[in-house]
Amino acid sequence: MSAFENNRYATLLKQKMSAESYRKLSDLDNLKLFEFVGEYVELCEPDSVYMCDDSNEDAEYIRKMALKNGEERSLALGGHTIHYDGSDDQGRAPGATKNLVGKDLLPLMGALQAKDRDEGLAEVKEILKGIMRGKEAIVKLSCEGPTHSAFSMACAQITDSFYVCHSEELLYRRGYEQFQRMQDKNRFFRFVHSAGKLDENGNSVELDKRRIYQDLQDFIVLSANNQYAGNSVGLKKHAMRLAIKLSGMEGWLCEHMFVMSVQNERKGRTTHFCGAFPSACGKTSTAMLPGEKIIGDDIAYFRNVNGEFRAVNVENGIFGIIKDVNAEDDPLIFKTLKTPGLEIIFSNVLTGPDNQPYWLGMGLDHPGKGKNFSGEWVEGKRDKEGNPIPFAHSNARYTLRLGYLENIDPAYNNKEGVLVQGIIYGGRDSDTSVPIEEAPDWESGIVVKACTLESETTSATIGKEGVLVPQPMANMDFISYPIGQYITNNVRFVEGIKQVPRIYAVNYFLKGDKGKFLTSKLAKKVWIHWAERRIHNEVGAHKTPLGLIPIYEDLKPMFRDILDEDFPEELYRELFKFRVDRWSAKLGRAIRFYERTAPDCPQKYYSVWKATIDRLGQIKKEYGSFIAPGDFK
């Protein structure tokens, strides 16, 4: 007999679930999970509920139902499927995404899109009421990070979308056994999602009722009337916000970072780096550099494990932007996407008459007709505003398992994580930051480099190039508790760490007088390998007012050996000159940003920024507006 026979939800769940599904749920002997399922089945009113375990049979059921229900469609290559979100559901919805907090915390949240918890829960639960009528709900358990480790975070999601469950099957580790064996049965994240009412194309229609509300008190996310995976797959950025909050309470870190293994073939050595970059600043291209190995491309958990700074990739797959993935720039991913037999979901690309996917920047000609995110498409089709509809969306995606990649590092499944020795923060500016600069110490790296990170917009996104947007820690969209405390927790994290990672600020986007980039796309490989050698004390550095930069005599042979390129000294001097006025202005913008958006930002950080501006003013009197590499003493 089930331990929950007398529970208030037992009768309802027996009515909605098959005997086998009910057994799977009750066998876990987890009251919090049982009542979570019962509460939201009662609220959302699905016709039936399917409970998944870790079996391949359940995974295949999810995939088959996604196809049967029309949420996905098979493509020409075996294993490949296509999913379409509606024309107005093509990305994260910041206006509909809120952090729900108590009234006492609201004044401190600043720019973090917060809403009163009681009001937000009442609003979204009213929207969820009866939203799953006529549908089957699926309960899927997953694990973020390797299972049964100090990093593991159990997750439970209820959704009426088999596409969402299929995505989670590719992106995360199965979690039924994690729930069976975990010691604290109350410690897991919860997610509820419904695509809501659908149109004839199977897309969400009540976008005015689209909500993605994160309850940061009970660690549950309620998402309604959307399908785009960034809004519907709870374990993606929603779980990240919950983990950032929980890590801040428990003393670990959740960061918007890749984890990669830099390979020094001369020394037979592997060095692990993590890196945070705003969108369009080189994050994925750094993580996927030719010759290196990838552990993860998006989200990392950091823990102090016996005095070591260790990290895991939260995910088991990639939900990647497919635009500009081609055989020349991204050969490994492109090859994977063209391999039959792999289980891959494409979304919002063009499906041609040949039933093949076509995306922007893939390097191949696309057909003049087919199906895309707007429905049936022909060249010249226009939207309701009269604008031409491209054949594929610029935010179109691919979803696949990490294990498919040739350059995967087997350490991505290490339950102890990997030892991190370098942290990279990358922004995009055309005239301020040098290609790579090592911070003098951890705190300076966080406060002066990471907290002042900015990114220039491009003409492709807003129609005007070069507008600087603050991007502190490359994590502004996901920080879920007051920014000042978040910065402080990052600074304090290394207390008790035996070997503190070195912090590097990178910028791949410096331009010359004619507006052209000064280096090739692959120059970043040299910068990363210089950092790797610095960590192992194999190369020296020149001082700058804010850190350490490469010496020309070290870079020149590296360009030759790594890229087979010449590296003129005049180019080096242009790339690595310290721009005093630009940095003073950058720090001034940071101060104004935090004054506007971070009510709890400690005064000591303002003191650091202001003192640095004052020091740069004195340095300018001695050295001028530009300081050549090696001149600063």
Secondary structure by P-SEA (a helix, b strand, c coil): ccccccccaaaaaaaaccaaaaaaaaaaccaaaaaaaaaaaaaacccbbbbbcccaaaaaaaaaaaaaaccccccccccbbbbbccccccccccccbbbbbcccccccccccccccaaaaaaaaaaaaccccccbbbbbbbbbccccccccbbbbbbbbccaaaaaaaaacccccaaaaacccccccbbbbbbbcccccccccccccccbbbbbccccbbbbbcccccccccccccaaaaaaaaaaaaaccbbbccbbbbbbbcccccbbbbbbbcccccccaaaaaaccccccccccbbbbbbccccbbbbccccccccccccccccccaaaaaaaaccccbbbbccccccccccccccccccccccccccccccccccccccccccccccccccbbbbbccccccccccccccccccccbbbbbbbbccccccccccccaaaaaacccccbbbbbccccccccbbbbbbcccccccccccaaaaaaaaaaccccccbbbbbbbbbcccccccccccccccaaaaaaaaaaaaaaccbbbbbcccbbbbbaaaaaaaaaaaccbbbbaaaaaaaccccaaaaaaaaaaaaaaaaaccccccaaaaaaaaaaaaaaaaaaacccccccccccc
